């Protein structure tokens, strides 16, 4: 197995572990995973081709759909809803 796929598997395990944390403790590791994903997906696509890139991209979008929609709405100037656990 190649290095990008091993790192991709570790990324998935880290994302699953982050999802098990309380909502307030998910921010920092979640943002780190969100930032690392495009680099890792590009590396997987470069080494293994577009099909594996597409599979990884679909998985990434499925796992991070709510944070990505939040950032998209903020960028477009639309109102956003923050989960009650994160409200102060």
N, C-alpha and C positions, 0 to 999 in steps of 0.2 A: 504494500500500500504506500502511496506517496505522502509526502509531508503536508501538502495542502489539505488532503482528505483527512489525515489524522488531526490536524488543527481544526478542521471543520467539525469533526466529531467531538472534540474537546469544547468547541464553541457551543454546540448543541447541549452538551452536559452542563456547561456553565449557565446557559440560558434557562435550562430546566431548574437548576438549583436556585437561580435568582427568582424565578417565578414562585418558588416556595417560601420566599422571604415575606415578611409583612410589607404592605404597600409603601410605607415610609422608608424602608431600607432597600427598596428596589431601585431607587433613582440612580445612584452612582454606578453600580454594576450594570444596570440596564443601559445607561448612556454610553458606558465603555463598550458594551457589546454592540450597541447600535452604531457606534463609530468604527468598530473593527470589522463589521460585517461587509461593507463594500470592498474593502481591501482583500479580505479573505475570499469573497465571491469572485472578484476579478482574477485572483491567483488560481482558483479552481478552474475558472473558465479558460484561462491561458494554458494551463497544463492539460486539462481533460476535455476541453471543447464546450461548445455552446449548449449542448443538451444538459450537461451537469450544471452549468451555470444557470440555466432556466429552472432546473429542479431546485437548486439552492435558493434562487431568487423567490420562487413560489413559497418555499418553506419560510424564508425570512419575512416576506410580506404577511404571511399568515400569522407568524408569531408576534410581529411588531405592528399589526394593523392599527391598534388604538393609539400608540404613541405617534406613529406616522400621520394619522388623521389629525391628531392634536396639533402637531407642528405645521401641517398643511393649512389648517383652519387659522392658526395664528398668523401665518405668513400672508394669508389672503385677507386678514382683517375681520374675519368672521368671529362671532361669539363662540367661546369654548366652555365646556363643562369640565370642572376639575372634580375627581372623585372625593367623596366626603372625607375619606381617610387622610387626604392631603390638604384639606382646608385647615386654616389656622384660626 
